[in-house]
Amino acid sequence: MLWRALSEDLPGPIWAGLFAEYWPSYRKWWLGEGDSARPKYLAGRRAIAEHMPEMVPLYDNLCDLAGGGDQAARFLSFYCPPPYLSGCSQAIWPGKEPVLVRNYDYNPNAFDCLLLKTNWQGRGVIGTSDGLWGLVDGMNDAGLAISLTFGGRRVVGTGFGVPLILRYVLQTCTTAEEAGVVLARVPTHMSYNVTVLDANRNYLTAMMAPDRPAVITHAAVATNHQENVEWISHARFTATVERERFLLQRLTLHRDPEDKFIGAFLRPPLYSTAFNYGFGTLYTAVYRPRLGEMDVRWPGTTWTQSFDQFHAGGRNVQIPGAA
């Protein structure tokens, strides 16, 4: 897999070039159920204006950079996108310098393989891209880190794709408490668990769903179910309960030191090679939001980035089974 790290303070030619490169594939995915299955442009823009009003100028700017086309603008709204599933495990290691650690388990053929450092609207953000302005994990220059896991439910409703919600949190929030308020009110189209950690060592996990109110918890661990397992076959296949128990043991019974705790994400049962089924581990991310530092890790390889020293460029990574 070829990973890239790109930095552009304001949306401009770098982002426009990325959109031109990725759009043919995203367009095919966006229209996979037919054009009529996706909301119209005005519906998406109105939803952003209602639920994320601070993002409207940025959204309009990105639509212009994408060429101003109707389908591109509808895609960029992330409003009621096609359903998609991921695996993932995430946890807060609550040491002297707390860290947010996560595995992202997904189909390698449907992944941006892209780290973006931006200063959009005056807020510094580094994160792993999804949809070219959404994020599956990231941190901001106020010391807030965030990541997501799929919530293990089949229900699809009216709301936003969760990567845009993560972007919105990092653009507008500075504390876990502020993030919890946003995560409780912004509608999501599927169920997700979103964990946040701030510079004051406060953290929470929001269990979001399209058909019921979000549940804000003090959970330090999230895998692929919420309060109860509802999709039994998915839970068995992804071993969500077993992974949750394993992480809770690492945090409570064994009290692993930081390096050992992070290293556990690169081995079973957290590390997955189920790429044939779309749930292999593509990377492990380690966020130290108080320091403004993050690592992307693979077995035998670490790529370190930070706000002070962000290294734009590429990295070829060999992941067995992910060809």
Secondary structure, DSSP 8 states (H G I E B T S, - for coil): -EEEEEEESSSSHHHHHHHHHHHHHHHHHHTTT-GGGS--HHHHHHHHHHH-GGGHHHHHHHHHHTTS-HHHHHHHTTBS--------EEEEE-SSS-EEEEEEEE-GGG---EEEEE-GGG--EEEEEETTTEEEEEEETTS-EEEEEE-------SSB-HHHHHHHHHHH--SHHHHHHHHHHS-BSS-EEEEEE-TTS-EEEEEE-SSS--EEE--SEE-S--SS---HHHHHHHTHHHHHHHHHHHHTTS---HHHHHHHTTSTTTS-EEGGGTEEEEEEEEEETTTTEEEEEETTEEEEEESSS---EEEE---TT--
